[in-house]
Amino acid sequence: MKILTAVAVLLLSCGASIAQQQDYPIKQVPFTDVKFTDKLWSARIEVNRSVTIPASFARCENTGRVSNFEMAAAKKGKFCTTFPFDDTDIYKTIEGAAYSMAVHPDPKLDKYVDSLIKIVGNAQEPDGYLYTARTIDPLHPHAWSGSERWINENDNSHELYNSGHMFEAAAAHFLATGKRNFLDIALKNADLLITTFGPGKRHVAPGHEIVEMGLVRLYRITGKKVYLDLAKFFIDERGKRAYNKNSDDVFKNGMYWQDDEPVVSQQEAEGHAVRAMYLYSGMADVAAITGDKQYIQAIDRIWNNMVGKKIYVQGGIGAVPNGERFGADYELPNTTAYNETCAAIGSVYWNERMFLLHGESKYIDLLEKVLYNGLISGVGLDGKSFFYTNAMQVTNGITHPALEKGRSGWFECSCCPTNIARFLPSLPGYVYAQKNDGLFVNLFVSGNATFQMHNKRVEIIQQNNYPWEGLLNFTVNPESSDAFNLRIRIPGWARNEAIPSDLYHFAGKTTAAYTIKVNGKAVKYSLVDGYAVISKTWAKGDQIQVNLPMPVQKVNASQALVVNSRKLALQRGPIIYCAEWADNAGKVSDLLIPENAEFKPTYNSALLSGVTTLKGNVLKNSDVGTTSFSLTAIPYMAWANRGEGEMQVWFPEPGTQ
């Protein structure tokens, strides 16, 4: 198997491109050039490779998703799964497998993926159309599909959504293997879209966005501007459909689809949260290449609204079960929080792009919050059990019908498990980024990476026990001595900032300050956009030590977030904590945390694959009043791996119940 030509390595970065000159001013260091050696993410990525991806392929087979393609090729049978977007579960798992094979060659997996690609190609119609929900039996298509191609696209047919995920997967497969078998299928479909949509042709705002991101990926590979133009056309079509914009029904007023106003006029994060994340990511991609300032102004506004008024303390978004969507400002209920795993993944995609546009650490601060809390909570430690929704509170006897109390092997709508499968292998690509004059260190994960600076190879090695400890050690090994800027992110939580807004804040200001040393001595640096910028001529073996104190912090919510009035959450470093039934005598909904309670962090290698717990004396409500109780809190990302029971993130203060 041909793995990663030099061209492919460049293109694997979402910002890197050889197809055109203008793009993101900052470029990711490709994940193929970053190797993890840590205990947390290395293990998760290996489980994803060895368990999640094979399980996803197996479930695509035994649930009929593969059969749908086989029937489409034969032009007979009956669509045998539930949703017209079920095709994408195969695409997303192929994408994850491709990323995995890029760093872990697997001839058996490669052969299997090729066999699936052949099945997919056989299902493609001669003009490039690929949508099994119609092709199997065009006279009796899926109920969501409409009687003809595309007529229900702006609602729920998901024809372009399927194309978008196929483009993403085919691009990943081509770049990982150098083979064109999947890419040619995708390009044939993309060329059909070019002849079908655009000025003077069919007009539509895609009902579920992602085709925009996928088209940009194809543009970066091929240099064909028609793909970029079509991505922009689809984005600009939003806000033109005739809705009742005065309706309180978000489906009838267009907000659910982000279609109530043109994108450049939109003011806030709205509608279905996953669709929104993919739209804003697509806008960032197009803006980076075209320089569209109105797009950038719009996504800046929307980001500020989301971070300031529509995000949970653990980074979850999409609070409302009805429509899996953003609600109104400060509509963040705990008991019915939705927080779809796919929305968390989409948030990482968008925040990374915002960073690549602007170079400010606040976007990575939010990305880190999502990554270590509300995203990785979506997959169990076993790699084959999942959350579709990520609850903020589970109380016995009070369970919203849309929410899970425990993990599931898969779902009838299994977008989240396959999204996890495709995301995790590319995670090392989020650690470092480059600009002309230096390197950004965004995430803290033990391992080594290589990058080019002034046409010279530079190696950087990280050694730490993050996120459990804040002592970070770096070794810089340039091929030969060279002067450049090293930008090390100083997380917001280390600067007394709970989130890049006033939605949440720490109850007390820590007096412990972070320190930075180079070769054992304090070094001068400037703090720019949240980064400690160290400018020097680097020599082989230079050592940097950054110490980020990790006190246990109590988090309070803005007074505008009434549901959490006189409550607090617990945070240490980037980790949000919760209390779970298994550690607290079977019940946590009756616990109160006094303002002066103190908590001791303790690392337990035998618990939940190794986590730091917090222990402290709190109060417990009972029939006879409040009594003292020893609370154990675990990282939110690790909950629901020991069976079903109560869980809580926000704790009332005494006197509030």
Sequence and secondary structure as in RCSB ss.txt:
>XXXX:A:sequence
MKILTAVAVLLLSCGASIAQQQDYPIKQVPFTDVKFTDKLWSARIEVNRSVTIPASFARCENTGRVSNFEMAAAK
KGKFCTTFPFDDTDIYKTIEGAAYSMAVHPDPKLDKYVDSLIKIVGNAQEPDGYLYTARTIDPLHPHAWSGSERW
INENDNSHELYNSGHMFEAAAAHFLATGKRNFLDIALKNADLLITTFGPGKRHVAPGHEIVEMGLVRLYRITGKK
VYLDLAKFFIDERGKRAYNKNSDDVFKNGMYWQDDEPVVSQQEAEGHAVRAMYLYSGMADVAAITGDKQYIQAID
RIWNNMVGKKIYVQGGIGAVPNGERFGADYELPNTTAYNETCAAIGSVYWNERMFLLHGESKYIDLLEKVLYNGL
ISGVGLDGKSFFYTNAMQVTNGITHPALEKGRSGWFECSCCPTNIARFLPSLPGYVYAQKNDGLFVNLFVSGNAT
FQMHNKRVEIIQQNNYPWEGLLNFTVNPESSDAFNLRIRIPGWARNEAIPSDLYHFAGKTTAAYTIKVNGKAVKY
SLVDGYAVISKTWAKGDQIQVNLPMPVQKVNASQALVVNSRKLALQRGPIIYCAEWADNAGKVSDLLIPENAEFK
PTYNSALLSGVTTLKGNVLKNSDVGTTSFSLTAIPYMAWANRGEGEMQVWFPEPGTQ
>XXXX:A:secstr
     HHHHHHHSSS  SS S   SSEE  GGGEEE  SSHHHHHHHIIIIIHHHHHHHHHHTTHHHHHHHHHHT
 S   SS TTTHHHHHHHHHHHHHHHHHS  HHHHHHHHHHHHHHHHHS TTS   HHHHS TTS  TTT SSTT
TTTTTT  HHHHHHHHHHHHHHHHHHH   HHHHHHHHHHHHHHHHBSTTSB    SS  HHHHHHHHHHHH  H
HHHHHHHHHHHTTT S   TT S TTTSSGGGT SS GGG  S  SBHHHHHHHHHHHHHHHHHH  HHHHHHHH
HHHHHHHHHS  TTS    BTTTTB  STT   STT   BHHHHHHHHHHHHHHHHHH  HHHHHHHHHIIIIII
GGGB TTSS B SB  SEEBTTB  TTS SS BS  SS HHHHHHHHHGGGGGGGSEEEETTEEEE S  SEEEE
EEETTEEEEEEEEE TTT  EEEEEEEESS EEEEEEEE  GGGGT SSSSSSEEESS      EEEETTEE   
EEETTEEEEEEEE TTEEEEEE    EEEEEE TT GGGTTEEEEEETTEEEEEEGGGTTT  TTEE  TT   E
EEEETTSTTSEEEEEEEEEEEETTEEEEEEEEEEEGGG SSS S  EESSEE TT  
